[in-house]
């Protein structure tokens, strides 16, 4: 009998389909993994704004995780929107209980529209409870600034930021520089024990269709980990996938705001 490579996303639902659970499942499928989901919150959301957030009770989040892990299991886990300290604690406890591996944490704090998705009192719980369980963390510069308590506005500040984020306990940090200005979008990859971070360049794609890029990148990393690639190769492959998805999605129009990337660019379109 054949077996699937299994990838689980623990994140919020995006009713507009461009980010969150929906983007994660599309990415898993596009890259050849069987995707499963644990929904942490429902959002009423489109390409323009988030009009409402309805949190899922922590005990039901734990029940979803237990249902998946006790029967199907998983080869990698992507974690996105968690919203509150209680949810963060619930997810962390479940991951420890099931001895989860290949954990990719995308510390989602703000939607592309600017709407806040993480309560202020949840940041400390994220730092002390969940980040130490992660194999890979993928913050952008505003998220890294919140975690470190200071602004990061230049590439020269990113190396120290990577080291400080890794010191919180995760095994690898991919610090995304997309919020900087310039022709390129520099990311830094720091793997625990390395002498210095590795700079990963990518050309900046001029497109309004960048909704869900963070979700897509982190779920692509998880998919490639599930497929058996080591961390550094998984991240390189995930960045290449996202770049092609951004380029392909730039030719489409969906909604009045920030449209999605083209997750299935390798299959149709």
CORTAGI-V774988 format. One record per backbone hydrogen bond with DSSP energy under -0.5 kcal/mol. CO is the residue of the C=O (numbers start at 1). NH is the residue of the N-H. Records with the same first field share a line. If there is no record, write none. Layout:
CO->NH / NH
//
This chain:
4->6
5->34
6->75 / 76
7->36
8->78
9->11 / 38
10->80
11->40 / 41
12->21
13->15 / 43
14->17
19->22 / 23
20->24
21->25
22->26
23->27
24->28
25->29
26->30
27->31
28->33
29->32
33->35
34->7
36->9
38->11 / 40
40->56
41->13
42->54
43->15 / 45
44->51 / 52
47->258
49->46 / 51
52->44
53->55
54->42
57->60 / 61
58->62
59->63
60->64
61->65
62->66
63->67
64->68
65->69
66->70
67->71
68->71 / 72 / 73
76->8
77->104
78->10
79->106
82->84
83->119
84->88
85->89
86->90
87->91
88->92
89->93
90->94
91->95
92->96
93->97
94->98
95->100
96->99
102->77 / 104
103->105 / 135 / 136
104->79 / 106
105->107 / 138
106->108
109->117 / 118
111->114
115->111
119->122
120->123
122->126
123->127
124->128
125->129 / 130
126->130 / 131
130->133 / 134
131->134
134->171
135->172
136->105
137->174
139->176
140->144
141->145
142->146
143->147
144->148
145->149 / 150
154->157
155->158 / 159
157->161
158->162
159->163
160->164
161->165
162->166
163->167
165->168 / 170
166->169
171->192
172->137
173->175 / 190
174->176
175->188
176->141
177->180
183->204
184->186
186->177
187->200
188->175 / 190
189->191 / 198
190->173
191->194
198->189
199->201
200->187
202->185
204->206
205->207
208->210
210->213
211->261
212->216
213->217
214->218
215->219
216->220
217->221
218->222
219->223
220->224
221->225
222->226
223->227
224->229
225->228
230->234
231->235
232->236
233->237
234->238
235->239
236->240
237->241
238->242
239->243
240->244
241->245
242->246
243->247
244->248
245->249 / 262
246->250
248->251
249->252
257->259
259->211
261->263
262->265
264->267 / 268
//
